[in-house]
Amino acid sequence: MILKTYNLNENIDAKIFLFHGVNDGQKEELVENKFKPMFGDNVFKYYEKEIFNDVENFYNQILSRSFFEKNKLIIIKDASEKIKDHIEILKEKIFDDIKIILISNILDKKSKLRNLFEKDDDLVSIAFYNDNNQTLSSISKSFFLKKKISISQESINLLVNRACGERKSLNNELQKIESFLLNKNKISIEDIHALTNLSENYSINELVDNCLAKNRAKTIYILNENNFSFEDAIIIIRTFLIKTKRLIKLNQSLQINKSIDKTIVNFKPPIFWKDKELVKNQIKNWTLDKTHKLIEEIDKVELNIKKNSINSLNILFDFILNTSKSNN
């Protein structure tokens, strides 16, 4: 069946859900706020490729009836058409206290997986579209109100415009701002400009892009030519996260398009012409599996930086130098 996010409450008894579409931020929020609180520590995440590497083990883990894990939430990321047959099997076998959420990118209306969920009353399909500016403005205001941070409407508008209709991008910027604020209770529009405008903070943008493109000599040159601070370290590692997540989307599109040039041309938000060669090299150097592992490494580095502010730049530079090494 097809549902909207706002009427999910009345159908929470369904066992298997398909979240598809472009709004990754809203998908994550729904999982975090609506589903995870019901399952505590019994949340298990898989990428679809992991499942197909060992299908038997996946079934055993889902269908086992451990005393301590009767309630389970199974999250399957990067779901595609390949998993359709397994969903048809699992919907007949899983117990009522198990829920499965498939997280997918955009699915065409002709998608067999999407059609399965939309036509079967025991399955739930929810599409996630880009947010409008009013929604993103409301999210921003709620964030700053909760943090008791004073901010102008002009600054809110700037944040919303730079999110380009993507809640996940907005949330990334808000996390970046939260790290920057520390014990402050006010933020100016100049701060917002400095923190969110990568085109103005050229050195950081150039550093991350060249590192991901494995341009090691250029990466080292940028490190040597700039005097980065602790605040910069936070911004740099968050920039790595944003651009690496973009790489995941690019790799997912590449699997469909089979052409790097077509993938880059059709990507939203658009990639500027001057960045296309760098992005092309990034795609060539980072497979989908490697990119997912890099996300995990970035999360660890960010946590380490926040715990060790005195050594933050050493931690960051070690990460950058290791990441920029050639695959050969």
Contacts in CASP RR format, 6 or more apart in sequence:
PFRMAT RR
TARGET T0000
AUTHOR 0000-0000-0000
METHOD contacts of the structure
MODEL  1
MILKTYNLNENIDAKIFLFHGVNDGQKEELVENKFKPMFGDNVFKYYEKE
IFNDVENFYNQILSRSFFEKNKLIIIKDASEKIKDHIEILKEKIFDDIKI
ILISNILDKKSKLRNLFEKDDDLVSIAFYNDNNQTLSSISKSFFLKKKIS
ISQESINLLVNRACGERKSLNNELQKIESFLLNKNKISIEDIHALTNLSE
NYSINELVDNCLAKNRAKTIYILNENNFSFEDAIIIIRTFLIKTKRLIKL
NQSLQINKSIDKTIVNFKPPIFWKDKELVKNQIKNWTLDKTHKLIEEIDK
VELNIKKNSINSLNILFDFILNTSKSNN
1 11 0 8 1.000
1 117 0 8 1.000
1 118 0 8 1.000
1 120 0 8 1.000
1 121 0 8 1.000
1 123 0 8 1.000
1 124 0 8 1.000
1 125 0 8 1.000
2 118 0 8 1.000
2 125 0 8 1.000
2 126 0 8 1.000
2 127 0 8 1.000
3 11 0 8 1.000
3 124 0 8 1.000
3 125 0 8 1.000
3 126 0 8 1.000
4 126 0 8 1.000
5 26 0 8 1.000
5 30 0 8 1.000
5 126 0 8 1.000
5 128 0 8 1.000
8 30 0 8 1.000
8 34 0 8 1.000
8 124 0 8 1.000
8 126 0 8 1.000
11 124 0 8 1.000
12 34 0 8 1.000
14 99 0 8 1.000
14 122 0 8 1.000
14 123 0 8 1.000
14 124 0 8 1.000
15 91 0 8 1.000
15 94 0 8 1.000
15 96 0 8 1.000
15 98 0 8 1.000
15 99 0 8 1.000
15 100 0 8 1.000
15 122 0 8 1.000
16 87 0 8 1.000
16 90 0 8 1.000
16 91 0 8 1.000
16 94 0 8 1.000
16 99 0 8 1.000
16 100 0 8 1.000
16 101 0 8 1.000
16 102 0 8 1.000
16 117 0 8 1.000
16 122 0 8 1.000
16 123 0 8 1.000
16 124 0 8 1.000
17 99 0 8 1.000
17 100 0 8 1.000
17 101 0 8 1.000
17 102 0 8 1.000
17 123 0 8 1.000
17 124 0 8 1.000
17 125 0 8 1.000
17 126 0 8 1.000
18 79 0 8 1.000
18 101 0 8 1.000
18 102 0 8 1.000
18 104 0 8 1.000
18 113 0 8 1.000
18 114 0 8 1.000
18 117 0 8 1.000
18 123 0 8 1.000
18 124 0 8 1.000
18 125 0 8 1.000
18 126 0 8 1.000
19 27 0 8 1.000
19 30 0 8 1.000
19 31 0 8 1.000
19 101 0 8 1.000
19 102 0 8 1.000
19 103 0 8 1.000
19 104 0 8 1.000
19 126 0 8 1.000
19 128 0 8 1.000
20 102 0 8 1.000
20 104 0 8 1.000
20 105 0 8 1.000
20 106 0 8 1.000
20 107 0 8 1.000
20 114 0 8 1.000
20 125 0 8 1.000
20 126 0 8 1.000
20 127 0 8 1.000
20 128 0 8 1.000
21 27 0 8 1.000
21 104 0 8 1.000
21 105 0 8 1.000
21 106 0 8 1.000
21 107 0 8 1.000
21 127 0 8 1.000
21 128 0 8 1.000
21 129 0 8 1.000
22 105 0 8 1.000
22 106 0 8 1.000
22 128 0 8 1.000
22 129 0 8 1.000
22 130 0 8 1.000
22 166 0 8 1.000
22 268 0 8 1.000
23 128 0 8 1.000
23 129 0 8 1.000
23 130 0 8 1.000
23 131 0 8 1.000
23 166 0 8 1.000
23 167 0 8 1.000
23 168 0 8 1.000
24 128 0 8 1.000
24 166 0 8 1.000
24 167 0 8 1.000
24 168 0 8 1.000
25 166 0 8 1.000
25 167 0 8 1.000
25 168 0 8 1.000
25 171 0 8 1.000
26 128 0 8 1.000
26 131 0 8 1.000
26 167 0 8 1.000
27 103 0 8 1.000
27 128 0 8 1.000
28 168 0 8 1.000
28 171 0 8 1.000
29 167 0 8 1.000
31 75 0 8 1.000
31 101 0 8 1.000
31 103 0 8 1.000
35 73 0 8 1.000
35 99 0 8 1.000
35 101 0 8 1.000
36 43 0 8 1.000
36 73 0 8 1.000
38 71 0 8 1.000
38 73 0 8 1.000
39 71 0 8 1.000
39 72 0 8 1.000
39 73 0 8 1.000
39 99 0 8 1.000
42 69 0 8 1.000
42 71 0 8 1.000
42 72 0 8 1.000
42 73 0 8 1.000
43 72 0 8 1.000
43 73 0 8 1.000
43 75 0 8 1.000
44 61 0 8 1.000
44 72 0 8 1.000
44 73 0 8 1.000
44 74 0 8 1.000
44 75 0 8 1.000
45 75 0 8 1.000
45 76 0 8 1.000
45 77 0 8 1.000
46 58 0 8 1.000
46 74 0 8 1.000
46 75 0 8 1.000
46 76 0 8 1.000
46 77 0 8 1.000
47 76 0 8 1.000
47 77 0 8 1.000
47 78 0 8 1.000
47 292 0 8 1.000
48 76 0 8 1.000
48 77 0 8 1.000
48 78 0 8 1.000
48 79 0 8 1.000
48 80 0 8 1.000
48 82 0 8 1.000
48 83 0 8 1.000
49 78 0 8 1.000
49 288 0 8 1.000
49 289 0 8 1.000
50 58 0 8 1.000
51 58 0 8 1.000
51 76 0 8 1.000
51 83 0 8 1.000
51 86 0 8 1.000
52 82 0 8 1.000
55 86 0 8 1.000
62 72 0 8 1.000
62 74 0 8 1.000
62 90 0 8 1.000
62 94 0 8 1.000
62 98 0 8 1.000
62 100 0 8 1.000
63 93 0 8 1.000
63 94 0 8 1.000
63 95 0 8 1.000
65 95 0 8 1.000
70 95 0 8 1.000
70 97 0 8 1.000
71 97 0 8 1.000
71 98 0 8 1.000
72 97 0 8 1.000
72 98 0 8 1.000
72 99 0 8 1.000
73 98 0 8 1.000
73 99 0 8 1.000
73 101 0 8 1.000
74 98 0 8 1.000
74 99 0 8 1.000
74 100 0 8 1.000
74 101 0 8 1.000
75 100 0 8 1.000
75 101 0 8 1.000
75 103 0 8 1.000
76 83 0 8 1.000
76 100 0 8 1.000
76 101 0 8 1.000
76 102 0 8 1.000
76 103 0 8 1.000
77 103 0 8 1.000
78 103 0 8 1.000
78 104 0 8 1.000
78 105 0 8 1.000
78 252 0 8 1.000
78 288 0 8 1.000
79 102 0 8 1.000
79 103 0 8 1.000
79 104 0 8 1.000
79 113 0 8 1.000
80 104 0 8 1.000
80 113 0 8 1.000
81 111 0 8 1.000
81 112 0 8 1.000
81 113 0 8 1.000
83 102 0 8 1.000
83 113 0 8 1.000
84 112 0 8 1.000
84 113 0 8 1.000
84 116 0 8 1.000
87 100 0 8 1.000
87 102 0 8 1.000
87 113 0 8 1.000
87 116 0 8 1.000
87 123 0 8 1.000
88 116 0 8 1.000
90 100 0 8 1.000
91 120 0 8 1.000
91 122 0 8 1.000
91 123 0 8 1.000
94 100 0 8 1.000
102 113 0 8 1.000
104 113 0 8 1.000
105 249 0 8 1.000
105 252 0 8 1.000
107 113 0 8 1.000
107 114 0 8 1.000
108 114 0 8 1.000
114 125 0 8 1.000
116 123 0 8 1.000
117 123 0 8 1.000
117 124 0 8 1.000
117 125 0 8 1.000
118 125 0 8 1.000
130 165 0 8 1.000
130 166 0 8 1.000
131 139 0 8 1.000
131 163 0 8 1.000
131 165 0 8 1.000
131 166 0 8 1.000
131 167 0 8 1.000
131 170 0 8 1.000
132 165 0 8 1.000
133 160 0 8 1.000
133 161 0 8 1.000
133 165 0 8 1.000
135 167 0 8 1.000
136 159 0 8 1.000
136 160 0 8 1.000
136 163 0 8 1.000
136 165 0 8 1.000
136 167 0 8 1.000
136 170 0 8 1.000
137 156 0 8 1.000
137 157 0 8 1.000
137 160 0 8 1.000
139 167 0 8 1.000
139 170 0 8 1.000
139 171 0 8 1.000
140 156 0 8 1.000
140 159 0 8 1.000
140 160 0 8 1.000
140 170 0 8 1.000
140 174 0 8 1.000
141 156 0 8 1.000
143 174 0 8 1.000
144 150 0 8 1.000
144 151 0 8 1.000
144 156 0 8 1.000
144 187 0 8 1.000
147 178 0 8 1.000
147 181 0 8 1.000
148 185 0 8 1.000
149 181 0 8 1.000
149 184 0 8 1.000
149 185 0 8 1.000
149 186 0 8 1.000
149 187 0 8 1.000
150 185 0 8 1.000
150 186 0 8 1.000
150 187 0 8 1.000
151 186 0 8 1.000
151 187 0 8 1.000
152 189 0 8 1.000
154 189 0 8 1.000
155 187 0 8 1.000
155 188 0 8 1.000
155 189 0 8 1.000
155 192 0 8 1.000
158 189 0 8 1.000
158 192 0 8 1.000
158 193 0 8 1.000
158 196 0 8 1.000
159 170 0 8 1.000
159 173 0 8 1.000
159 174 0 8 1.000
159 192 0 8 1.000
159 196 0 8 1.000
160 170 0 8 1.000
162 169 0 8 1.000
162 173 0 8 1.000
162 196 0 8 1.000
162 197 0 8 1.000
163 169 0 8 1.000
163 170 0 8 1.000
163 173 0 8 1.000
164 269 0 8 1.000
166 269 0 8 1.000
168 245 0 8 1.000
169 242 0 8 1.000
172 238 0 8 1.000
172 241 0 8 1.000
172 242 0 8 1.000
173 195 0 8 1.000
173 196 0 8 1.000
175 238 0 8 1.000
176 195 0 8 1.000
176 196 0 8 1.000
176 234 0 8 1.000
176 235 0 8 1.000
176 238 0 8 1.000
177 187 0 8 1.000
177 191 0 8 1.000
177 192 0 8 1.000
177 195 0 8 1.000
177 196 0 8 1.000
179 234 0 8 1.000
179 238 0 8 1.000
179 306 0 8 1.000
180 187 0 8 1.000
180 191 0 8 1.000
180 195 0 8 1.000
180 231 0 8 1.000
180 234 0 8 1.000
180 235 0 8 1.000
181 187 0 8 1.000
193 200 0 8 1.000
194 200 0 8 1.000
194 201 0 8 1.000
195 235 0 8 1.000
198 204 0 8 1.000
198 205 0 8 1.000
198 239 0 8 1.000
199 205 0 8 1.000
201 235 0 8 1.000
203 222 0 8 1.000
203 225 0 8 1.000
203 226 0 8 1.000
204 232 0 8 1.000
204 235 0 8 1.000
204 236 0 8 1.000
204 239 0 8 1.000
205 239 0 8 1.000
206 222 0 8 1.000
207 219 0 8 1.000
207 222 0 8 1.000
207 223 0 8 1.000
207 226 0 8 1.000
207 236 0 8 1.000
207 320 0 8 1.000
208 236 0 8 1.000
208 239 0 8 1.000
208 240 0 8 1.000
208 243 0 8 1.000
209 243 0 8 1.000
209 275 0 8 1.000
209 278 0 8 1.000
209 279 0 8 1.000
209 282 0 8 1.000
210 218 0 8 1.000
210 219 0 8 1.000
210 222 0 8 1.000
210 278 0 8 1.000
210 324 0 8 1.000
211 219 0 8 1.000
211 240 0 8 1.000
211 320 0 8 1.000
211 323 0 8 1.000
211 324 0 8 1.000
212 240 0 8 1.000
212 243 0 8 1.000
212 244 0 8 1.000
212 247 0 8 1.000
212 278 0 8 1.000
212 282 0 8 1.000
212 285 0 8 1.000
212 286 0 8 1.000
212 323 0 8 1.000
213 278 0 8 1.000
213 279 0 8 1.000
213 281 0 8 1.000
213 282 0 8 1.000
213 285 0 8 1.000
214 281 0 8 1.000
214 285 0 8 1.000
214 324 0 8 1.000
214 325 0 8 1.000
214 326 0 8 1.000
214 327 0 8 1.000
215 278 0 8 1.000
215 281 0 8 1.000
215 324 0 8 1.000
216 321 0 8 1.000
216 324 0 8 1.000
216 325 0 8 1.000
216 326 0 8 1.000
219 320 0 8 1.000
219 321 0 8 1.000
219 324 0 8 1.000
220 321 0 8 1.000
220 324 0 8 1.000
223 317 0 8 1.000
223 320 0 8 1.000
228 236 0 8 1.000
228 313 0 8 1.000
228 316 0 8 1.000
229 313 0 8 1.000
230 309 0 8 1.000
230 312 0 8 1.000
230 313 0 8 1.000
233 305 0 8 1.000
233 312 0 8 1.000
233 313 0 8 1.000
233 315 0 8 1.000
233 316 0 8 1.000
234 302 0 8 1.000
234 305 0 8 1.000
234 306 0 8 1.000
234 312 0 8 1.000
236 316 0 8 1.000
237 298 0 8 1.000
237 301 0 8 1.000
237 302 0 8 1.000
237 305 0 8 1.000
237 316 0 8 1.000
237 319 0 8 1.000
238 302 0 8 1.000
240 298 0 8 1.000
241 295 0 8 1.000
241 298 0 8 1.000
241 299 0 8 1.000
241 302 0 8 1.000
244 291 0 8 1.000
244 294 0 8 1.000
244 295 0 8 1.000
244 298 0 8 1.000
245 295 0 8 1.000
247 282 0 8 1.000
247 283 0 8 1.000
247 286 0 8 1.000
247 291 0 8 1.000
248 288 0 8 1.000
248 291 0 8 1.000
248 292 0 8 1.000
248 295 0 8 1.000
249 267 0 8 1.000
250 263 0 8 1.000
250 264 0 8 1.000
250 267 0 8 1.000
250 279 0 8 1.000
250 282 0 8 1.000
250 283 0 8 1.000
251 283 0 8 1.000
251 286 0 8 1.000
251 287 0 8 1.000
251 288 0 8 1.000
251 291 0 8 1.000
252 288 0 8 1.000
253 263 0 8 1.000
253 266 0 8 1.000
253 267 0 8 1.000
254 260 0 8 1.000
254 263 0 8 1.000
254 283 0 8 1.000
255 288 0 8 1.000
257 263 0 8 1.000
257 266 0 8 1.000
260 280 0 8 1.000
260 283 0 8 1.000
260 284 0 8 1.000
261 280 0 8 1.000
263 283 0 8 1.000
264 271 0 8 1.000
264 276 0 8 1.000
264 279 0 8 1.000
264 280 0 8 1.000
264 283 0 8 1.000
271 279 0 8 1.000
285 327 0 8 1.000
286 294 0 8 1.000
294 323 0 8 1.000
297 319 0 8 1.000
297 323 0 8 1.000
298 319 0 8 1.000
301 315 0 8 1.000
301 316 0 8 1.000
301 319 0 8 1.000
304 315 0 8 1.000
305 312 0 8 1.000
305 315 0 8 1.000
305 316 0 8 1.000
308 315 0 8 1.000
END
